[in-house]
Amino acid sequence: MLKKIEQYRISYLLSQRNILAGVSAVLLTIVFLQAIFLFFRNERIIISPPELHQQYWVEGDRFSEGYLEEMAVFYAHLLLDVSAETLLYQGEVILRSVDADSYSRIRTKLFADAAKLKKENVTSRFEPKKAIISRQNLEVQLKGTMTQYISGKQISSYEETFVIRFSAYKGKLYIKDFSLIDTKNKKYNDDVEPNADQQQKRD
C-alpha cells in the first residue's frame, strides 16, 4: 500500500515537473520570438513640433507626408529667403544635413549663388503655396512665388517650382538635391533642371 502511494506521489511530481517544463519552454519561446521581433522592428517615433499644428511620424527610413513637407519648407526657407550676406551662413546650416555624395556639388552651388547675389545686390524671398509630396521617392515639389528686392525695393515677382530630394539613413533625412524645375522668369530659364518636363510628368 505504501509502495503504491509512493509511486503515485512520484508519478504526480513527475507530471507536475513535465507541466512546468512545458510552460517554461513555451514562455522561453515567446520571449525569444519577442526579442527577434524587437530586433528587426523599426520603432515609430511621434514628433511634436514646437507649435502643435500636426504630428509627424518616423518609422525606420519611412516618413509621414507632413514631416517631408515641413522639412522641405524649412530647407527652402534657408536656401531661398536669402541675401548675399545671409546665404553662406544659412548654407552652412544646410550643409549639415546634406548626404555625403551630394555635399561637394551642393556646397559649390551655394558659393556660386552667393557670388551671383552679391554681384546683382539682390535679396530674395520665396513664398510656398503648394506642395506635391512623393513619400516613396522622398521627394517634395514646392510651388510658390519668388520675389526679389534691391535695397528694399521690389523689382520682380514670379511663380517658380523647386524640388527637394531626400535620402534617408537610420531614421534621419538628408538632402540629396535641391533644384529649380520651373520658372516664369525667362531671365533664369538656364537655371532650370534639365528634363524638367519629364520630371513633372513622372510625378
Secondary structure, 3 states (H helix, E strand, C coil): CHHHHHHHHHHHHHHHHHHHHHHHHHHHHHHHHHHHHHHHCCCEEEECCCCCCCCEEEECCEECHHHHHHHHHHHHHHHHCECCCCHHHHHHHHHCCECHHHHHHHHHHHHHHHHHHHHHCCEEEEEEEEEEEECCCCEEEEEEEEEEEECCEEEEEEEEEEEEEEEEECCEEEEEEEEEEEECCHHHHHHCCCCHHHHHHHC
